[in-house]
Amino acid sequence: MAAHDDPMTSTLDSLPDILLLGPGPSATHPDVYRALARPTLGHLDPVFIGLMDEVRELIQSLAHTQNRLTLPISGTGSAGMEASFVNFIEPGDRVLVLQNGVFGTRMKDVAGRLGAVVDSVDAEWGTPIDPEAVRAKLATDSYDLVGVVHAETSTGVWNPVEAIGNLVRPTGALFLVDSVTGLGGIPVELDRWGADIFYSGTQKCLGCPPGLAPFSASDRAVAKLQRRKSKVPNWYLDLSMIVNYWDGAKRAYHHTAPINMIYGLYAALQIILREGEASVFARHRAAHEQLVRGLDRLGLELLVAPECRLPMLNAVKVPEGVDEAGVRVVLLREHGIEIGAGLGPLAGKIWRIGLMGHNARPEVVERCLAALGQCLGKA
Ligand SMILES: Cc1ncc(COP(=O)(O)O)c(C=O)c1O
């Protein structure tokens, strides 16, 4: 009998317990699971509205910003990306995307669909954006918005957003930072960087399931939104309406907030801030270094140079003659461990090992190395 024929059995009862060491989703923290199971309140319940205010303050704390317009967008990281362009770009606006992986490429696609004139500074995948190339580009052309991915999940590169922000700010362009993978694993300092628009995702270093995109916009960005000549061309992500629910006395219904996911995000942010940012970042760094030492013992090398490697996303070169996909299959089937494949030009050439949030712990790294060692022995 199929599970759906018997009301007493469910596929959910037999889900495998997989150690998620890919590029995300990563492990959900046990306290976040507990938060998700709390009773659902109405989206206009005064207790829930109080919790929304706390969530805003928690995002502001972790992203180091005073931006009033700070909230979780309903949807995954890509909804954050979409909201960033759809609200702040109008047809004909000039957008510069700094591109060195999948997510910079996606930014270009999103901006182009909105009628922006899109230009880019490109760096080879696996290498960081060179601020000097950005300086040269900004010296010859002017832009309404410059976008960069802080933590390029497709390659494991940590882009120098602070140096780039210093170059963008004097030009008057809005500065957009994607830190879907960075937030909760490495410092995010929006106000210091002069970042005007920021989004993240819950399923990486925050230790939450996928479903929300923490988001923030500066007063300068809000002014641009208010000056728009045309309506925001997407109803669901129109921040000029969403703020009336998230802010002020009115609390006007826009769309039903994903109540329990917001509990989960609230718990996840509290867990990080209670542990302390410095300690959370050091834990990610230590897990990364432990992994690199172990990989070295297995004769494996990383794709990215040490000075611009992300601690939470490790791109590992697949040795000559080893079946890249075969190793991932055996890891999953025999060890219950998921790691990621390479994308685009790196497909078949790298594995991506994520040590994000609750998974950035010594025992997790040890289990990963032991399993990988066994797979390679067999391969
Ligand atoms: C850097 C980056 N930006 C954007 C996204 C898109 O987020 P999502 O897949 O949650 O929509 C991801 C997802 O992996 C990402 O790593």
PDBQT file of the ligand as one rigid body, heavy atoms in Angstrom, charges set to zero:
ROOT
HETATM    1  C1  LIG A 401      25.338  33.548  -3.128  1.00  0.00    +0.000 C 
HETATM    2  C2  LIG A 401      23.941  33.100  -3.409  1.00  0.00    +0.000 A 
HETATM    3  N1  LIG A 401      23.052  33.982  -3.866  1.00  0.00    +0.000 NA
HETATM    4  C3  LIG A 401      21.785  33.628  -4.125  1.00  0.00    +0.000 A 
HETATM    5  C4  LIG A 401      21.351  32.336  -3.923  1.00  0.00    +0.000 A 
HETATM    6  C5  LIG A 401      19.943  31.960  -4.239  1.00  0.00    +0.000 C 
HETATM    7  O1  LIG A 401      19.291  31.537  -3.085  1.00  0.00    +0.000 OA
HETATM    8  P1  LIG A 401      18.124  30.453  -3.111  1.00  0.00    +0.000 P 
HETATM    9  O2  LIG A 401      18.627  29.220  -3.757  1.00  0.00    +0.000 OA
HETATM   10  O3  LIG A 401      17.840  30.303  -1.622  1.00  0.00    +0.000 OA
HETATM   11  O4  LIG A 401      16.986  31.064  -3.819  1.00  0.00    +0.000 OA
HETATM   12  C6  LIG A 401      22.241  31.379  -3.429  1.00  0.00    +0.000 A 
HETATM   13  C7  LIG A 401      21.837  29.979  -3.221  1.00  0.00    +0.000 C 
HETATM   14  O5  LIG A 401      22.629  29.101  -3.051  1.00  0.00    +0.000 OA
HETATM   15  C8  LIG A 401      23.567  31.783  -3.164  1.00  0.00    +0.000 A 
HETATM   16  O6  LIG A 401      24.461  30.900  -2.696  1.00  0.00    +0.000 OA
ENDROOT
TORSDOF 0
